[in-house]
Amino acid sequence: MKDQTAAREAFAVIFSPRAMLGAFLSQHPRTGALQLRSLHQKKLSNLELERLTIFNPTAIGSLVSQWYHEYSKSVPVLFALNGPSIEEHMLLLHSAHPTPAQFPVSHAPHMHWKHTYLYSIDHMHCFYLCGIPKPLLFQYQLMTITEQLPLEVLTTERMALAHCYRFMNSTAYRPAQLAQALQMHGNRIERLFYKEDLSRLLYIPANISFSDDARLALLTACGLFAMHGVA
């Protein structure tokens, strides 16, 4: 029988062309508080992930596997991608429950599309839509298969941040609040967060240090947790 008092855990990795961040997060089952258990960061300067394409799958896969196995627990693996190969749109539609065909984007067979509802205004409904090339998705999936990592979420940074914003506001979350915030920040999801939001959302032990550049990636990791249904 599963221990209902055990902390829920996951390993999140955020990929961009110039950096990678890996974070083990846990959530207390009673309080819901998130805690950072360990943190890994890697600057990339040799085009290892140029346009998010994995040009050295052995090196990247080994690094992710090394980070994962340092924690010595079998937990879900969650990936978020941020880079120029991804297509992203903020779209206003008449339908609150659109079919894929109703999104005014290219439906080329090599793209994999996902969307999430954000808010409604003046009888229009705003969605965040992202497209990832299927060959790129396959690269990351193949890497986790090769390294025997239990990948359960693979999405974009902004998709994860949208879920982070909802989770951060919890029962106080309202789509109208999100609409106002996005309009104030030029519909840029990554600009919705203030510096103090990370400390409100995630307990970080004093022995774990990180730079300001890592704040958004750590918020993304929290959003991946929420997407996975752990948070």
PLY file of the C-alpha trace (Angstrom):
ply
format ascii 1.0
element vertex 231
property float x
property float y
property float z
element edge 230
property int vertex1
property int vertex2
end_header
0.00 0.00 0.00
1.24 3.49 -0.87
2.34 5.57 2.09
-0.07 8.52 2.12
2.21 10.41 4.54
5.24 10.26 2.25
6.41 13.39 0.46
5.62 13.53 -3.25
8.70 14.06 -5.39
9.79 14.69 -8.98
12.89 15.65 -10.94
12.49 18.62 -13.30
14.94 19.63 -16.02
14.68 22.91 -17.93
16.54 23.07 -21.25
17.56 26.16 -23.21
20.26 26.63 -25.87
22.65 28.23 -23.35
21.88 26.47 -20.06
20.33 23.47 -18.32
18.90 23.32 -14.82
17.91 20.20 -12.89
15.88 20.37 -9.68
14.56 17.72 -7.33
11.37 18.99 -5.71
9.21 17.47 -3.03
5.79 18.39 -1.70
4.54 17.71 1.80
1.33 15.67 1.48
-0.49 17.51 4.29
0.66 21.13 3.97
1.24 21.16 0.21
4.51 23.06 0.72
7.13 22.63 -1.99
10.80 22.17 -1.12
13.92 22.15 -3.27
15.89 19.03 -2.39
18.82 19.47 -4.75
19.83 21.75 -7.61
22.13 21.32 -10.61
23.05 23.95 -13.21
25.10 23.71 -16.39
26.11 26.52 -18.74
26.34 25.45 -22.37
28.89 27.12 -24.62
29.70 24.53 -27.31
26.37 24.46 -29.20
25.29 21.31 -27.35
21.64 22.43 -27.56
21.69 24.94 -30.39
18.03 25.71 -31.23
17.28 22.99 -28.63
18.55 20.27 -30.99
20.64 17.75 -29.05
23.89 17.72 -31.02
25.67 15.59 -28.42
23.03 13.20 -27.04
25.62 11.11 -25.19
26.93 14.11 -23.22
23.52 15.64 -22.51
21.92 12.30 -21.64
24.80 11.33 -19.35
24.60 14.66 -17.55
20.85 14.38 -16.92
21.27 10.77 -15.82
24.08 11.74 -13.46
21.94 14.44 -11.85
19.00 12.07 -11.55
20.91 9.19 -9.99
22.72 11.43 -7.49
19.43 11.65 -5.62
19.16 7.83 -5.63
15.36 7.72 -5.77
13.03 6.61 -8.54
10.82 9.63 -9.19
9.02 11.05 -12.26
11.11 13.07 -14.73
9.63 16.32 -16.07
11.13 18.32 -18.98
10.50 21.91 -20.12
12.02 23.41 -23.27
12.70 27.07 -24.04
14.26 28.05 -27.35
13.82 29.29 -30.92
12.63 25.97 -32.38
9.35 26.31 -30.47
6.35 28.16 -31.94
4.29 30.04 -29.34
1.14 32.13 -29.71
-1.36 33.95 -27.52
-4.66 33.67 -29.38
-8.17 35.08 -28.91
-10.92 32.75 -30.18
-14.71 32.87 -30.19
-14.93 29.32 -28.84
-14.13 28.45 -25.24
-13.58 24.81 -26.24
-11.85 24.96 -29.63
-10.88 22.00 -31.75
-7.30 21.89 -33.09
-8.58 22.95 -36.51
-9.93 26.22 -35.06
-6.48 27.51 -34.15
-5.20 29.79 -36.95
-1.75 28.22 -37.24
0.05 25.93 -39.62
-1.05 22.35 -39.13
2.03 20.86 -40.73
2.39 17.17 -39.79
5.88 17.67 -38.36
4.57 19.89 -35.50
3.04 18.76 -32.22
0.62 21.35 -30.79
-0.72 21.86 -27.26
-2.83 24.65 -25.77
-4.11 25.84 -22.42
-6.98 28.19 -21.60
-5.98 31.46 -19.94
-8.96 33.83 -19.66
-12.06 35.28 -21.32
-12.73 38.93 -22.17
-15.47 40.61 -24.23
-16.89 37.22 -25.28
-13.48 36.13 -26.57
-11.31 33.41 -25.06
-7.54 33.64 -24.78
-5.34 30.57 -25.15
-1.63 29.94 -25.00
-0.67 27.67 -27.91
2.71 26.04 -28.39
4.13 23.88 -31.14
7.20 21.68 -30.86
8.71 19.93 -33.90
8.06 16.19 -33.60
11.69 15.30 -34.46
12.77 17.48 -31.52
10.32 15.74 -29.17
11.61 12.40 -30.38
15.21 13.41 -29.55
14.35 14.09 -25.90
12.16 10.99 -25.64
14.91 8.82 -27.13
17.44 10.31 -24.72
15.34 9.31 -21.71
14.77 5.83 -23.14
18.51 5.40 -23.67
19.26 6.58 -20.13
16.28 4.65 -18.67
14.70 7.76 -17.17
10.94 7.78 -16.42
9.91 10.83 -18.46
6.30 11.80 -17.75
6.00 15.46 -18.87
7.61 17.18 -21.86
6.39 20.70 -22.59
7.49 24.32 -23.01
8.73 26.70 -20.35
5.77 29.07 -20.81
3.24 26.25 -20.58
4.79 25.24 -17.25
4.84 28.88 -16.07
1.12 29.26 -16.83
0.46 26.30 -14.55
2.87 27.71 -11.96
0.91 30.98 -11.86
-2.34 29.09 -11.21
-0.74 26.92 -8.55
0.92 29.91 -6.86
-2.42 31.68 -6.49
-4.18 28.51 -5.39
-7.82 29.05 -4.38
-7.43 32.80 -4.96
-6.74 32.24 -8.67
-9.19 33.91 -11.03
-8.92 34.05 -14.85
-9.86 37.75 -14.69
-6.84 38.35 -12.45
-4.61 36.59 -14.98
-6.12 38.63 -17.83
-5.29 41.89 -16.09
-1.76 40.76 -15.24
-1.02 39.57 -18.77
-2.34 42.78 -20.32
-0.09 44.77 -17.99
2.94 42.73 -19.08
2.42 42.52 -22.83
1.00 38.96 -22.72
4.40 37.65 -21.61
3.74 34.85 -19.13
7.32 34.94 -17.85
6.85 38.55 -16.71
4.01 37.72 -14.32
6.36 36.78 -11.49
8.11 38.99 -8.98
11.38 38.17 -7.28
9.70 37.29 -3.99
7.26 34.85 -5.63
9.85 32.08 -5.70
10.40 32.19 -1.94
6.61 32.21 -1.40
6.20 29.14 -3.57
9.31 27.08 -2.90
11.30 26.51 0.28
15.01 26.56 -0.60
17.42 25.37 2.12
20.23 27.75 3.03
22.87 25.31 1.79
21.55 25.51 -1.81
22.78 28.59 -3.64
21.66 29.85 -7.04
21.89 32.94 -9.20
19.06 35.28 -10.20
19.25 33.71 -13.66
17.90 30.47 -12.17
14.75 31.99 -10.64
12.56 31.62 -13.72
13.77 28.06 -14.29
12.91 27.16 -10.69
9.42 28.64 -11.15
9.18 26.56 -14.32
10.08 23.47 -12.28
7.23 24.28 -9.88
4.90 24.60 -12.85
5.98 21.21 -14.14
5.12 19.79 -10.73
1.64 21.30 -10.99
1.17 20.02 -14.54
2.15 16.51 -13.54
-0.50 16.55 -10.84
2.03 16.22 -8.04
1.36 19.71 -6.70
0 1
1 2
2 3
3 4
4 5
5 6
6 7
7 8
8 9
9 10
10 11
11 12
12 13
13 14
14 15
15 16
16 17
17 18
18 19
19 20
20 21
21 22
22 23
23 24
24 25
25 26
26 27
27 28
28 29
29 30
30 31
31 32
32 33
33 34
34 35
35 36
36 37
37 38
38 39
39 40
40 41
41 42
42 43
43 44
44 45
45 46
46 47
47 48
48 49
49 50
50 51
51 52
52 53
53 54
54 55
55 56
56 57
57 58
58 59
59 60
60 61
61 62
62 63
63 64
64 65
65 66
66 67
67 68
68 69
69 70
70 71
71 72
72 73
73 74
74 75
75 76
76 77
77 78
78 79
79 80
80 81
81 82
82 83
83 84
84 85
85 86
86 87
87 88
88 89
89 90
90 91
91 92
92 93
93 94
94 95
95 96
96 97
97 98
98 99
99 100
100 101
101 102
102 103
103 104
104 105
105 106
106 107
107 108
108 109
109 110
110 111
111 112
112 113
113 114
114 115
115 116
116 117
117 118
118 119
119 120
120 121
121 122
122 123
123 124
124 125
125 126
126 127
127 128
128 129
129 130
130 131
131 132
132 133
133 134
134 135
135 136
136 137
137 138
138 139
139 140
140 141
141 142
142 143
143 144
144 145
145 146
146 147
147 148
148 149
149 150
150 151
151 152
152 153
153 154
154 155
155 156
156 157
157 158
158 159
159 160
160 161
161 162
162 163
163 164
164 165
165 166
166 167
167 168
168 169
169 170
170 171
171 172
172 173
173 174
174 175
175 176
176 177
177 178
178 179
179 180
180 181
181 182
182 183
183 184
184 185
185 186
186 187
187 188
188 189
189 190
190 191
191 192
192 193
193 194
194 195
195 196
196 197
197 198
198 199
199 200
200 201
201 202
202 203
203 204
204 205
205 206
206 207
207 208
208 209
209 210
210 211
211 212
212 213
213 214
214 215
215 216
216 217
217 218
218 219
219 220
220 221
221 222
222 223
223 224
224 225
225 226
226 227
227 228
228 229
229 230
